[in-house]
Structure formats: C-alpha cells, structure tokens
Amino acid sequence: MTAKHTVLQLPTDLKRDQLPKHVAVIMDGNGRWAKRQGLPRIMGHRRGVDTLKELLRCCRDWGVQALTAYAFSTENWGRPLEEVEFLMTLFERVLRQELREMMQENVCIKFVGNLGALPRSLQAEIERSMLETQDNQGICFTVATNYGGRQEILRACRAIAIQVQQGLVQPEDIDEGLFERHLYTAGIRDPDLLIRTSGEMRLSNFLLWQMAYSEIYVTDTLWPDFDRQEFHQALAAYQQRERRFGKV
C-alpha cells in the first residue's frame, strides 16, 4: 500500500447499505498464472501480494469493514520446500515493508492459525504488526496463516473439554457463543461473502464453522489477475442475492 493514493469511489450501481461487512478470499491460481507467463511459481505469489494490497485498499475505500485472506493452509506445508521457504520469507518481508503504511492507512492487522509453527523471525514480525495496529479502526485485515478449519474446530473442542474436565464449564453450558470464543477468529464477525478465484469449487478447509451462511462467489480469473473490476462484479452479484439464513 502507499501512503498517498487516489480514493476509489464506490461504483454508482452498488448500494452502500447492501455491501458485505466482511469479505473473505481464497487466493487461488498464483502458480498457474506464473506458468502461463513462463515464470517460476514464486513469481505468481509475488504478484499475488500486489493483488491483495490493491483489494485491501479497495475494501477500505468502498466501505467494506473487514477482509480475511487465506494466505497459507496447514496443507500447504506439503508443497515443494523451495516454494514454502519463499512464502515464509515473502510474508516476513511484506510485513516489515508495509507496516508503516498500514498504520498510516488505519489498517488493523490480525493473524489466525497455528502461528507457533511458523519461523521465529516471522512470528516476531506478526506479533509486532498486530500490536502496533491493534487500535486502528479503518478496516480489519485478517490473514489466515498455517490455518486449517478442521484443526481449528478440534482445537476449540479440546480446550472446552479441558474446561469441562476441570469443572469450569458444564456440558449444558456449551453453546455457539462459547464455542466461537475458543476459535482463532474470536471477536471477528463471520464473513458475509467468500470470493474464490481460479474456478475451483471448494472451501479447502477454510473457515468451515464461520462460513455456515456466507454467500460464495467463484470466478475463473486467476488471483494475480483479480482486479477492481472483478471485485465490483463479485459485489454486484452479492447484492442480487437474498440472504435468508435458513429462514423463509
């Protein structure tokens, strides 16, 4: 992000009061994009960072209150070692380079996932970024890193089971509110809209509990090519839907 930029005005065909308050994105297609360009896969990830920065700016300017990005899943450790090491280094470098501008643009950064398994230097940058931006109120930007939805649910179950075992919680006291307080995303509202690029029609272990009633928008566009016009189309499609949350 840059400290000075032209504010992106909300397109006239979109209704501000019908915008999703929280958008989540599965940023798929970096590797395929690079292959089509005749470039190494890592160049797709580098280009994908620029796409994410532009989307974050667009969300902030158009009035979307929160953006959550699926940056690295628990399954991504199975990728080639060179690619994984590049991603860890890229995350760390981007945090270090962008933090000042994130502060200037009033972005509150949060990370969710099993952060303790990440490289120590990256953990330090994550902790610093969350601490320094915690009071910012422009937009909540959550990065899911070493995140898995099934693992998150199991982790919450174990934590609650220990509390029951210790007599701190009675089984009949376990409800959705209690369970959600034990999730990585405690305190973050559920996404209203999930956008997935590259045409894949699956959740890929992302926010399984939180996505219960999220609207889903899938585009064939690869993530590095996902731009403001694509986001506009996703929001327009969202505003055409009737959200009933299981009711009539």
C-alpha positions as CSV (number, residue, x, y, z in Angstrom):
1,M,0.0,0.0,0.0
2,T,1.1,3.5,-0.5
3,A,0.7,6.4,1.9
4,K,-0.9,8.6,-0.8
5,H,-3.3,7.2,-3.3
6,T,-6.4,8.2,-5.2
7,V,-9.5,7.2,-3.3
8,L,-11.5,4.6,-5.1
9,Q,-15.1,5.8,-5.3
10,L,-17.9,3.2,-4.8
11,P,-19.4,2.4,-8.2
12,T,-22.8,4.0,-8.7
13,D,-24.6,0.7,-9.3
14,L,-23.6,-0.6,-5.9
15,K,-25.7,0.2,-2.8
16,R,-23.6,1.1,0.1
17,D,-26.1,-0.2,2.7
18,Q,-26.1,-3.6,1.0
19,L,-22.3,-4.1,0.9
20,P,-20.9,-7.1,2.7
21,K,-19.4,-6.0,6.0
22,H,-16.8,-8.8,5.9
23,V,-15.3,-10.3,2.7
24,A,-13.1,-13.5,2.8
25,V,-10.9,-14.5,-0.2
26,I,-9.3,-17.8,-1.2
27,M,-6.4,-16.5,-3.4
28,D,-6.1,-19.4,-5.8
29,G,-4.2,-19.6,-9.1
30,N,-0.8,-17.9,-8.4
31,G,1.2,-20.9,-9.7
32,R,-1.0,-21.4,-12.8
33,W,-0.7,-17.7,-13.5
34,A,3.1,-17.8,-13.4
35,K,3.2,-20.9,-15.6
36,R,1.1,-19.2,-18.2
37,Q,3.6,-16.3,-18.2
38,G,6.5,-18.7,-18.4
39,L,7.7,-17.7,-15.0
40,P,8.6,-19.7,-11.8
41,R,5.7,-20.3,-9.4
42,I,7.2,-18.0,-6.8
43,M,6.7,-15.0,-9.2
44,G,3.0,-15.7,-9.1
45,H,3.0,-15.4,-5.3
46,R,4.9,-12.2,-5.5
47,R,2.3,-10.8,-8.0
48,G,-0.5,-12.1,-5.8
49,V,0.7,-9.9,-2.9
50,D,0.2,-6.8,-5.1
51,T,-3.3,-8.0,-5.9
52,L,-4.1,-8.4,-2.2
53,K,-2.8,-5.0,-1.3
54,E,-5.0,-3.4,-4.0
55,L,-8.1,-5.4,-2.8
56,L,-7.4,-4.3,0.8
57,R,-7.3,-0.6,-0.4
58,C,-10.5,-1.1,-2.4
59,C,-12.3,-2.6,0.5
60,R,-11.3,0.2,2.8
61,D,-12.3,2.9,0.3
62,W,-15.6,1.4,-0.7
63,G,-16.7,0.8,2.9
64,V,-16.2,-3.0,3.4
65,Q,-15.3,-3.2,7.1
66,A,-13.2,-6.4,7.1
67,L,-11.2,-8.5,4.8
68,T,-9.8,-12.0,5.5
69,A,-7.3,-13.7,3.2
70,Y,-6.3,-17.3,3.2
71,A,-2.6,-16.9,2.9
72,F,-1.2,-20.4,3.9
73,S,-3.1,-23.5,4.8
74,T,-1.9,-26.3,7.1
75,E,-1.8,-28.5,4.0
76,N,0.5,-26.1,2.1
77,W,3.5,-27.5,4.0
78,G,3.3,-30.3,1.5
79,R,4.4,-28.0,-1.3
80,P,8.0,-28.0,-2.6
81,L,10.4,-26.9,0.1
82,E,11.7,-24.0,-2.1
83,E,8.2,-22.6,-2.5
84,V,7.4,-22.9,1.2
85,E,10.6,-21.2,2.2
86,F,10.0,-18.4,-0.3
87,L,6.4,-17.9,1.0
88,M,7.7,-17.6,4.6
89,T,10.3,-15.1,3.6
90,L,7.8,-13.2,1.5
91,F,5.3,-12.9,4.4
92,E,8.0,-11.6,6.7
93,R,9.4,-9.1,4.1
94,V,6.0,-7.8,3.2
95,L,5.1,-7.2,6.9
96,R,8.3,-5.4,7.6
97,Q,8.0,-3.2,4.5
98,E,4.3,-2.4,4.6
99,L,3.7,-1.9,8.4
100,R,4.3,1.8,8.4
101,E,1.9,2.4,5.5
102,M,-0.7,0.1,7.1
103,M,-0.5,2.3,10.1
104,Q,-1.0,5.4,8.0
105,E,-4.0,3.9,6.3
106,N,-5.6,2.9,9.6
107,V,-5.5,-0.9,9.0
108,C,-5.9,-3.3,11.9
109,I,-3.9,-6.4,11.2
110,K,-4.8,-9.8,12.7
111,F,-3.4,-13.3,12.1
112,V,-5.2,-16.5,12.7
113,G,-3.9,-20.0,12.6
114,N,-1.3,-22.2,14.3
115,L,1.3,-19.4,14.4
116,G,3.6,-21.2,16.8
117,A,4.7,-23.5,14.0
118,L,6.0,-20.6,11.8
119,P,9.6,-19.5,11.7
120,R,10.5,-17.5,14.8
121,S,11.5,-14.4,12.8
122,L,8.1,-14.4,11.1
123,Q,6.4,-14.9,14.4
124,A,8.1,-11.8,15.7
125,E,7.0,-9.7,12.7
126,I,3.4,-11.0,13.1
127,E,3.4,-10.1,16.8
128,R,4.8,-6.6,16.1
129,S,2.3,-5.9,13.3
130,M,-0.7,-7.0,15.4
131,L,0.5,-5.0,18.4
132,E,1.2,-1.8,16.6
133,T,-2.0,-1.8,14.6
134,Q,-4.4,-3.1,17.3
135,D,-6.1,0.3,17.8
136,N,-6.6,1.1,14.1
137,Q,-10.2,1.2,13.0
138,G,-10.1,1.8,9.3
139,I,-10.5,-1.8,8.3
140,C,-9.8,-5.2,9.9
141,F,-7.4,-7.2,7.8
142,T,-7.1,-10.8,8.9
143,V,-4.5,-13.1,7.5
144,A,-5.1,-16.9,7.9
145,T,-1.6,-18.4,8.1
146,N,-0.9,-22.0,8.8
147,Y,-4.6,-22.2,9.2
148,G,-7.0,-25.2,8.8
149,G,-10.7,-25.1,9.6
150,R,-10.9,-28.7,10.9
151,Q,-7.8,-28.2,13.1
152,E,-9.4,-25.0,14.4
153,I,-12.6,-26.8,15.4
154,L,-10.6,-29.7,17.0
155,R,-8.5,-27.2,19.0
156,A,-11.7,-25.5,20.3
157,C,-13.2,-28.8,21.3
158,R,-10.1,-29.8,23.2
159,A,-10.0,-26.5,25.0
160,I,-13.6,-26.8,26.1
161,A,-13.2,-30.4,27.1
162,I,-10.4,-29.4,29.4
163,Q,-12.6,-26.8,31.0
164,V,-15.4,-29.4,31.5
165,Q,-12.9,-31.8,33.0
166,Q,-11.8,-29.1,35.4
167,G,-15.4,-28.3,36.4
168,L,-15.2,-24.8,34.9
169,V,-17.9,-25.4,32.4
170,Q,-20.9,-27.7,32.5
171,P,-21.8,-29.6,29.3
172,E,-25.2,-28.0,29.1
173,D,-23.5,-24.6,29.0
174,I,-21.8,-25.3,25.7
175,D,-23.5,-23.3,23.0
176,E,-22.4,-21.5,19.8
177,G,-21.3,-18.4,21.7
178,L,-19.0,-20.4,24.0
179,F,-17.6,-22.4,21.1
180,E,-16.9,-19.3,19.0
181,R,-14.9,-17.8,21.8
182,H,-12.5,-20.7,21.5
183,L,-11.9,-20.3,17.8
184,Y,-9.0,-18.4,16.3
185,T,-11.5,-15.9,14.9
186,A,-13.0,-15.0,18.3
187,G,-14.2,-11.4,18.2
188,I,-14.2,-11.3,14.3
189,R,-17.6,-11.4,12.7
190,D,-18.4,-14.2,10.2
191,P,-17.8,-13.4,6.5
192,D,-20.8,-12.3,4.5
193,L,-19.1,-13.1,1.2
194,L,-16.4,-15.6,0.2
195,I,-14.6,-15.0,-3.1
196,R,-12.6,-17.8,-4.6
197,T,-10.5,-17.3,-7.7
198,S,-9.3,-19.7,-10.4
199,G,-12.7,-21.5,-10.8
200,E,-12.2,-24.1,-8.0
201,M,-15.5,-25.0,-6.3
202,R,-14.4,-26.0,-2.8
203,L,-13.7,-24.4,0.6
204,S,-10.3,-26.0,1.0
205,N,-10.6,-26.3,4.8
206,F,-11.1,-22.5,5.2
207,L,-13.3,-21.1,7.9
208,L,-15.6,-24.1,8.0
209,W,-17.6,-23.0,11.1
210,Q,-17.6,-19.3,10.1
211,M,-18.9,-19.9,6.5
212,A,-22.2,-21.6,7.6
213,Y,-24.2,-18.8,5.9
214,S,-21.7,-16.9,3.8
215,E,-22.5,-16.2,0.2
216,I,-20.0,-17.8,-2.2
217,Y,-18.7,-16.2,-5.4
218,V,-16.4,-18.1,-7.7
219,T,-14.6,-16.6,-10.7
220,D,-12.4,-18.4,-13.3
221,T,-9.9,-15.4,-13.0
222,L,-6.6,-16.4,-11.5
223,W,-5.7,-14.5,-8.4
224,P,-2.9,-12.3,-9.8
225,D,-5.4,-11.0,-12.4
226,F,-8.2,-10.3,-9.9
227,D,-8.7,-6.6,-10.0
228,R,-11.1,-3.8,-9.0
229,Q,-13.5,-4.6,-11.9
230,E,-13.6,-8.3,-10.8
231,F,-14.3,-7.2,-7.2
232,H,-17.0,-4.9,-8.5
233,Q,-18.7,-7.9,-10.3
234,A,-18.5,-10.0,-7.1
235,L,-20.1,-7.3,-5.0
236,A,-22.8,-6.7,-7.7
237,A,-23.6,-10.5,-7.6
238,Y,-23.7,-10.4,-3.8
239,Q,-26.2,-7.6,-3.9
240,Q,-28.5,-9.6,-6.1
241,R,-28.8,-12.4,-3.6
242,E,-31.4,-12.8,-0.9
243,R,-29.9,-13.9,2.4
244,R,-32.4,-15.9,4.4
245,F,-30.1,-17.7,6.9
246,G,-32.2,-20.8,6.7
247,K,-35.5,-18.9,7.1
248,V,-38.3,-18.3,4.6
